[in-house]
Amino acid sequence: MAKYRQFCGMKKHILSAILLINSLISFSNVDFEADSLKTDTIKPADNRTWKLKSIYTLNGSQSSFINWSAGGRNNISLLVGISASANYKKKSFSWSNDLSIALGGLYYIDQGSEEPLQKTDDRIDLSTNIGQKMKNRPFNFTFIGGFKTQTLDGFSFPNDSVRVSTFMAPAYINIAIGLDYLKGEDFSVFTSPLAGKITIVNNDSLANVGAFGVEKAILDPLGNVLVPGKHVRGEFGAYVKMKFNKTIAKNIDLKSKIELFSNYLEDPQNIDVNAEALFNFKVNSWFSASLQWTLIYDDDVQIRDVKGNIGPRTQFKSVIGLGISYKMDNAPKK
């Protein structure tokens, strides 16, 4: 019999929210975008030193089957997300901060089913960028920092007793110093020969098996732990980050990035890749749609395939959303 563990509390909230959503529409995606609202001393938009923006999303779906010959399982799903940014600019100095949070789950509601809630998305991604523009050059001398982790336990389904991840296991901290080449507001390339990557596995059982590249435990012939596994792994190498954001057609915006990291200390030819592309389609003043692709390759992350083979593999995720959008900003009215 499957165990609910810490998913139970989340499951109740998701179930209640989904039932409310689906009583109104068959699926929903609520998307709010808000820029900071100032007092009466508002300056023209182009002269603001701080620009704040946040987007809140809510996606829900429910499927039911009665005497359906093609088959199917009754289920409810919910995905919530927050994307926020705070950007400061004054003369040649700039400081930008971005936060992305997402949490989603799928719950089967078949009669007699006791399967736990299965995660469909779970991430916390925080980044900061501090830059000083070089005089008469399209370059910024830049410091970049980043932090990534998740909130809930992850399991290798259908075996819901094997935990493969949890909060701060893994967590990644990235820091780099280098030059950022800027081509207008649409394109930038950051390169750093001095970059650090720290992997944290704050869980004894995962650390003991060497999950996410940390040094695993030393065991005796009976499987008892003689020396516990390490919880932290440090890497030093080169880092490249490319960003491209542009309105590619009327009512279609593209936001994309690719990050590359090579570890000088071990197998520098095995480059870590983290790439993302997000398309936003504005249908009209109320309705919008989105398409997001994410690709990850990390040579230190061992993944078991359907045949039971274990090794590093390319990870890919695709998310499609359709819903309602609402925008607020402090730009002067025309």
N, C-alpha and C positions, 0 to 999 in steps of 0.2 A: 504493500500500500504506500502510495506516494506521500511524502511529508510536505507540509506547507512552509515550514520555517518562517523566515521573516517576510515572505511574500504575502502572508495572510492579511496583515494590516493594509498593505497596498492594494490587495485584491478587493477588499470591501469598498475602498474609496473609488477604485476604477469601476467596479460593478455599478455602484450607485450613479456615478457620473454618466456612464454609458447608457444606462436605462433612461435617464432624463434626456440625453441627447437624442437617442433613437425614438423617443416618443414624439419628437418634433420633426426630425428628418432621418432618412436612411443612413446618411453619413454626414459628418460635419468636420469643418476645419476652420477654426476661428483664428484670425491673424490680426493682431493689433500692432501698429507701429507708432511710437511716440517719441518725439524730440523734446528736449527740455523746454519748459515754459518759464520765461523770465518775468521779472517785475517790470514796473513802468520804465526802468532805465535800460530797456532792451536796445541794443545797438543793431544796426543793419546786419543781416545774416552773415555776410561775407566778413564782417569784422569781429565775430564772436571768438573769444579765446578758447572757450570750452564748447564742444558740440556733443550732445548726448542723444543717443537713440536706442530704443529697445523694441523688440518684436516678440510677441507672445503667440504661440500656436497651440491649437488643441485639435487633434484628429481622433475620430471615433468611428467604429464600424461594428455591425452586428449581423450575423448570418444564422438563419434558422432553416431546418429541413424537415418536412413531414411527408412521408411516403415518396421520397425523391429517388427515382430509379437510378440516377447517375451517381448517387452517393454523396456524402459530405458530412461534416461534423458541426453541430451548433457551437458558435463561439462568439465572444465579445472581445474587442480590442480597444485600447486607448493609447494615444501617444501625445505627450505634452512637451513643449520646448520653450526655452527662453534664449534669445540672442540679443545681447546688449553691447554697446560701445560707448566709450568716453574718450574723446580726442581733444588734445590741447595744442594750440599753436600760437606762438608769439615771435614775430620776426623770423630768425633763422632756426629757432628751437622748436621741436615738436615732440609730443608724447601721446601715443595712442594705446588704448587698452580695449581688449575684446573678451567677452565672456559668452560661452555657448553651453547650454544645459539641455539635455534631452532624456526623457524617461518614458518607456512604453512597455506594454505587456499584452499578451494574448491569453485568454482563459477559455477553456472548453467547458461548455455547459450541458453536455450530454447527460441524459438520465443515468445516475449511478457512477458518473465519472468523478474521480477524486484526484485528478492530475493537478499539480501546482501551477501557479501562474508562470508563463514562460516569457522571458524578456524579449522584446523586439528591438529595443534601443536603450542605451544607458551610457551617458557620457557627461563629463565635466571637463571643459576645455577653456583655460584662461591663458591669455597671452598679453605681453606688453612690449612696446617698441619705443625706445628713446633715441632721438636723432638730432644731430647738429649739422646744418647744411654747410657745405664747403663753398667758399666765395667763388662766384663765376664758374661753378662746376655743377653738373647735374647729379651730384653725389651727396649723400648724407653719411657722416661718421656715426654708426648706429650700434646700440646695444639691444639685443633681443632676449627675452625670457619667456618661458612657457611652462605650463603645468597641466597634466591630463590625468584623469582617473575616472572611476565610476562610483555608483552609490550602493548597489545591491549585489548579492551573490549571483554568480553565473554558474549554470550547470551544463553538463554534456548530455543533452536529451537524446534518446528517451531515458537514459539513466539519470534520474534526478537526485541520486545520492552522491554523485561525484562532483564536487565543487571545483570549478576550473578558474574562478576569479572571484574577487570580492572588493570591497572598498579599500583603497590603497594597496591593492594587490591585483594587477599592477598599478603603479603610479609612475609617471614620467616627468622629469624636470629637465628642461633644455635651456642652456644659456650660450650666447655667442656674441662676439664683438667683430665688426667688420664694416664693409662699405655697402651702402644701399644705392643702387642706380635707379633713378626715377625718370620715367618717360611720361610726362604729364601726370594726370591723376588716374590713368587707366592701368599702367604697367610699371612693375618694379622688379628688380633682381637684387637680392641680398646675398653676398658671399662672405664667408668667414673661414680663415684658416685656423682659428682658435675657437673651438666650440666644445662644450661639454654636455654629456647626456648621462643622467642618473636614473636608474631603474630601481624602484622600491617594490618589494614584495613583503608586505607587512602581515604575513600569515605563515605560521610555522609549517603546516602540512604542505603548502605550495612551495615554500622555500626549501623544504627538505627534499623535494623531488626535482629541484633546480628549475622551477617554472620561470619563464620569461627571461632566461639567460643568467640568473644568479647562480652562484656556486652551490651545488646540492650537498646534502648531508653525507657523512661517511657512516656506513652501517657495518655491523658485525655479521658473521655468517647467518645468524638467526633473524636478521632484519631489524635489530635494535639500533637506535641512533647513538653513535659514539660521539660524533661532532655534528652539531646542528647545521643546517644549511644557512647560507648568508641571506640577509634581508635586503642588502643594497649592492648594486653593481654600478661602477663608474666607467665611463668611456670618454675618450678625448680624441677629437678628430676635426674634420672639415664639414662645413654645413652650407647648404645653398637653399634659398627659398625664393620662389618666383610667384608673383601674384598678377592676375589679369582680371580686371573688373570693367565691364563695358555694357552699354545698351547696344545690343547687336542688331535689333530691329525694333519697329514700333511696338511698344508694350512688352518687349522681351529683354530682360536684364540677365547678364551672366556674371557670376562671381566665382572665381577659381583660384586655386593655389596648388603648388607642388613643393614638397620639402624633401631634400636629399641629405643623408648623413653618412659619412665614412669614418670608421673607427681606426685611427692610426695604430692602436695598440694590438689589435687582433683582426685578422682577415679584412684589411682595408678595401679589398676588391668587392666585398659583399656590402652593397650600399642599401641602407634602409630607405624606403620610399613611403611617403604619405601624400596622397593626391586627392583633391576634392573639386567637384564642379557642381554649382548650384544654378539652375535656370529658374527665373521667376517670370511667369506669364500673367500680365495684367489684362483680364478679360474686359472689365469696365471699372467704374468707380467703386464697386462693391466686391466683385468676385475676382478671385485670382487662383492660379495653379502653380505648382512647383515640381521640379524634378531634380533630385540630388543623387550624385554618384560619388562613392568613396572607395578608393583603392589603397591598400596597405600591404607592404612587404617588409618584414623584419626577420632577418636570419636567425635571431635569438629566440623567436617564438615558434615552438614546436606544436604542430597541429596534426591530429589523427584524422585520416580520411575514412571513407566508407569501407575500405578494405582492411582497415586496422593499421595501415602504415603511418609512421610518425616522422615528421620533418617540417622544415620551413615551407610555407605555401603562400601564394598570393591571396589576399583577402579582398572581397568585393561586396559592396552593399549598395542597393538601389532603393530609393524612397520616392513615391509619387504622392502629391497632396492636391486637394481641390477644396476651396472654401471661400470665406468672406474676409475682406481686409478693411481696416480702418486706420487712418493716418492722422497724426497731430504733429505740428511743428511750430517753431517760433519764427519762421521766415516772414518778412513783411508782406502784407497783402498787396497785390497789384491793383 
